[in-house]
């Protein structure tokens, strides 16, 4: 009897050891199962990237089985070229760029968005009452604007190229000349004008019907075809990152400042205030369909604007530039 009892205890100990070993292997396996993912940003780290950085800082990507590295973009970085070369898995993008890439045969596709509208707009002196009131003004436009919003603005309000001058990302001409208006982001140039004590007004192009989304998520068509589960997890985790960032931005901001030493708390707070004020993450279709959502109707509007302004060939299969399959049922509600 005693011998049987000892054998039973040995059996239980062995069984327990095997179970613990299996559990340890399972946990190790889960850790090893984290997909390595590289995201390329579209500029130096800033609040406009907050949802992505928050998803890293709060472990949201890891919760969805991903080990995500964010690589900063910048003025000399060609995101779409890097993406097509296979040096990144996802990139922050822009509808016009992807649509034009598709026209040129590049295998790009937009799978989700951060903002329901582009943050691009016009900063004017405080004597200007509307976006249509720039007929006698000099308008500063960067090179990227020449191939995106400037043709739309000219067509809408009858402005001409004779009014435009190059914007070099230096605000001194605007500060010195009350007859100048210039392209701006509400979280950047407006902040600098406020700090300089220069009274200004800002007009968001989206409020006047400019249709593109802002800070989208772009990948390759083959990634969508071969790794749809990875794409779905990345898009949903990013949407959850944006929701978390709007509630408590501190974790994401810490990583933003680590990547971009020139980014301070004051500007981050100012920028977040503008994102909330303009409701670019939570407004529009996102208010009823969830953060990150895109619609066929909006992409059609962007296509029509690009064709009408000569930026895209009519007949381009713009449906290749995006898919709503990863966002239509995601429902990460604000």
N, C-alpha and C positions, 0 to 999 in steps of 0.2 A: 504494500500500500504506500509506504514511504517512498519506495523507488519510483512508483507511478507518479506521485506528487512532484518529485524532483524533476522527472522527465517532462511533466506538464509545464513546470516553471521555466525549464530551459527552452521549451517550445515557444512559450509566450514571449520570452526575452528575445529569441531569434526573430519571431514574427514582428515584434516591436521595432527591432533594429532594422529589419528589412523595410518596414513601413516608413521609418524616419529617413532611411537612405533614399527610398523612392520619392518621398516628399522633397528632400533636398535636391534631388536630380530634377524634379518637376519645377521647383523654384528657380534653379539655375537655368533650366530650359526656357522658362518664361523670360528671364533676364536676357538670355542670349537671343530671344526671339524679337527683341526690339529692332525694328527696321531702321537702318541708317538713312536719314533724309537730309538733303541740303536744300535750303531755301535761299534764293538770292533776292536781296531787297532792291528797291528802285532808287534809293538815295541814302545819304548818311542817316544813321539811326535817329529816330524822332518819334513824337507821339503818334504820328500818322501810321506808324508800324506797331503801335502798342499792343494790339491783339495778338500778334505773332510772338512778340517778346514775352507777353504775359503767359501764353500757352507753354513756353519753355520754362519760365520762372516758377510757375505754379504746378508744373508736372502734368499738365493737361495732355500734351503730346505723348508723354510716357504712359499715361493712363490708357491711351489708345494704341500702345505698342510701338511707339516711334521715338527714336533718338534724333532730335532735330538740331541741326547746326544752321545758324543764320549768318550768311556772308553779306557784308555791306556792299551796296552798289555805290554809284557816284556819277559825276558828270562825264567821266571818260569810260564808263562801263557799258558795254552793249549787252544788255540782259538777254535778249532773244537769241543772239549769236551764241552766247555761253550755254543757254538752255539747249539749243539745237545741237551743240557740240557734245552734249551729254555730261557737262561739268556741273550741272545742278539738276535737281529733280523737279523743283517748282521755282517760279519767279513771281514777284509782284509785278503786275503788268497794267496795260492800258488798252482799252477797246480798239482805238484807232491803230495802234501799233500791231496788234494781233490780226485785225482785219486786213491791213496792208500786207502783213506777212503771209496770210493765206492767199491773197491775190498773187503773191510772188512764189507760191508753192511751198512755203515753209509749213512743217507739220505741227503747228501750234494750236492749242485749244484752251479756252478759258473755262474753268470748272467751278468758280465761285467768286465772290467779291467781298471786300471789306465795307466799302461805302456805296450807298444807293445813288450817289451823285459824285461827279468829279469836284474836287475842291478848288479848281482853277476859277479865278475871277479877276475883276478889275479894281485896282485901288486908285481913287481920285482924290483931289482936294475937296474940301467940304462945300465948295460952291456948286458942285455937280449934283443934279437932282435925280438922274437916272442913267442907266447904261446907254440909253439912246441920246444922251446929251453931250456927246464927245466930238461933234462935227468940227469944231474949231480948236480941238486939242491935238497935241502931239502924243502919240500912243507908243509906248515902249513894248516891243514884242521880241521874245527870245526866238532862237532858231526853231526850237520844238513847237512853239506856238504857230509859226508860219505854216506848219503842216498838220495843224489840228484845229484849234479854236478860232484863229484869226480869219480864215476864209469864211467860217460860219458867221462871225461877228460882222464882217464886211457885207455879206449878203443880207443879213438881218436889218442892219441899220444904215447901209449905204456908205460906209466908211471906205477910204481908199488907201492904197499902199503909199501914196504921197504923204499921208499923215504919220506913217510908222517910222520908228527908229529902232535900232537894235537895243535890246535890254541885256545888260552885261552883269546883272545881279548885284549892281551897285546902286544904292538908293540915293546917293548924293544929287544926281540930276533931278529927281523928283522933289527932294527937299528944297532945292535951289530955285526951281521954276514952277510957279503956280499954274502954268498952262500945260503941264505934263500929266498924263495918266499912264498907268503902267500895269502890266499883268502882275498878279499877286496871289499868294495863298493866305487865307485868313489867319493861319497859325504862324506865319513867318514874317512876311513884309509888314503886315499890320502891327505885329509885335514890335518890330524895329521902329516903325513910325511912332508908335505910342511912347517907346523909350526915348525917342528923340524929341518928343513934345510937339510933333507935327500932326495937326488935325487932318483926318482923312475919312473917306467913306469907302465902303467895299460893296461890290455888286457881284454876287455869285452867278456865274453863267448858267448853272443848272436851273436857277429860279426864272431864267428867261427862255428856257426850253432846250438848253444844250444837253443832249441825251446820254453821253457815256457814263459808265460806272467809274468808280475810283479805287485805286489800289486793289486790283483784281488778283486772282490766283490763276497762274498760267502754267501749263505743263505741255508735254508732247502727246500727240494723238496715240502713239504706241503705248505710252504709260496708261492712258485711259483704257486701251484695249487689253493690255496684259496684266495690269495691276489695279483693277477698279476698286478692290477692297482698300488698298493703300490710299488711293485718291479720296475715297469716301471718308476714311478715318482722318486724313489730313484736313479736309475741308470742314468737317464737323468740329474737330478739335480747335481749329482756328476761330470758328464762329463762337465757340465757348470761351476762347481766349479773349475775344472782343467783349463779350458780355461781362467777363470777370474784370477786364481792364477798366471799363466804365464804372464799375462798382468800387474797386480799390486798385488804383494804378501803381502803387508803390513797388510791388515786386517787378513788374515789367519795366518801370522807369529805372530801377537799379541796373538792369541789364543794358538798357538803352544808353545810360550814362557811361557804363563800362566800355561799350563799343565806340561811342562818340564823346570824346572828352570835352568837346565844345558845347555840349547840350547841358543846360542848367535847369534847376528845379523850377525857376520862374517861367522860363519859356515852355517847359513841359506842362505846367499847370495852365498857362495861357492857352496853349494849343488844345489841351483836353477840354477846356471850357468852350472853345469854338466848335469842337466836334460835337459836344452835347447841345450847344445852342442851335447849330444847323441841323442836328438830328441826322447826320449822314450815315451813321451806323444803324440807328433804330427807327428812322422815319421811312416814308414812302411805302413800298411794298413790304419792307422788313417789319413794319408795325403789325401787319396781319399775317404774314407768311414766314417770318423769322429772319434773324440776322444772316447775311450772306446770300440771300435769295436773288435770283436773276429771272427775267421773263423774256419770252420770245418777242413780245411787243417792243420792249426797250431796245433789244438788239436790232430789230427791224428799223426803228427810228434812227439809230446810229448809222446803219447801212445807208439809209435814204439821205441823211445829212452828208455823208462822205461822198456819195455819188453826185448829189446836187452841187457840191462845192468843188468837184473835180479831183477829189482826193482818192477816189476809188473807181475802178472800171465798173460800169453797169453790167450786171450779169455775174459778177463775182459770187461764188457760192458762200455767202457770209455765214450760213449755218455751220460750216466747218470751224468757224472761229470760236464757237462756244458750245457747251452742253449744259442743260439744266438737270441732268439725271442725278447729280449729287446734292443738289440744293432743294429740289422741289418738295421733298418729303422730310427734310431735315428738322424743321420746326424748332430751332433754338430761339425761343421767343425773348424779346427784350424784357 
